[in-house]
Amino acid sequence: MKKKCIALVSGGLDSTIAVKAILDQDVEIVALNFITPFCTCTSRASGCSHQATKIAKELDIELMVIYKGLEYVDMIRNPKYGYGRNMNPCVDCRIFMHREAKMLMEETGASFVMTGEVLGQRPMSQRHDTFRIIERDSGLEGLVVRPLSAGLLPPTIPELNGVIDRSRLLDISGRSRKTQISLAEEFGIRDYPCASGGCLLTDAEFAKKLKDLFEHNGSYTLTDVKLLRVGRHFRIDKSTKLILGRKEEENKELVALTRDKGYHIFIPGNFPGPTAVVTGNFADPLEETVVKTMVKYSKLKEGYEADVDYLCGNTLKKKLKVVKGLEGDPPLLKI
Ligand code: SF4
């Protein structure tokens, strides 16, 4: 068996220590990091992928980063093993990642996969039974080494074959990270963001928006999914949704995400207020509802007239006007 493995790394503390523990046994490691539309820390400057890059550089190992797109979102819509507390299908998500790791293992000639998982740390995906399901469904039975909890798990094939020395692996369990933090000090690892994970699927407010998207839009795009991270969302009717920016940064992001894709965009002309984007089957009678909602969430004084540019993609479609406050608030359901 070759002394080469694929390591699933998040850039967090656990996977970093796990990699260090296997590297110390002279195993060649190719790190695999995933970015999803649901990572809470995807900024280039400080996100998980940046951290994974930093760790790979420091430990002198190769890193591959995979962006999980629509195929991953489709899996979330209908997970075989269900959801956790919110819209997080952790078991299916781990199977998805392990399958990718298996493919890379075969491509690179590696002989096993390793992860930073800790037995009992996460209630849904880090248990004896779910570890077995993840290995079975990804076709990696006996080939997933979890160095942090190995002493509490059945021996894997690389341990039985002597490729790695089981006695030098750890036996950590549970949610406390005390042992990992002291090991990090020992190994000189100091900067480890997202130690407890950063996934919007576990967030109750975000989960409501994602559920609403799945219920109302059978042909969503990746842009529809990315828009869930930005602004206030309102349901106008079964097929139409309104999104308002909450600050200048979000106004710009809404335009940047949608301008080249033909969405309906509404930009305040003569007042400071939210930019709006409408998704779905938008019809002209709804324009008034959109503009009234924009002025409701603006700083425009009552009785003043608002000018709004209505664009379809990059093309100016109409210039709209509405007076704030004269006809009451539009009754929209906030998602
Ligand atoms: S928390 Fe999110 S990223 Fe982590 S396993 Fe669950 S669904 Fe996947």
Residues whose N, C-alpha, C, O or C-beta is under 5 A from the ligand:
A	BS01	SF4	N88 P89 C90 C93 R94 C199 L201
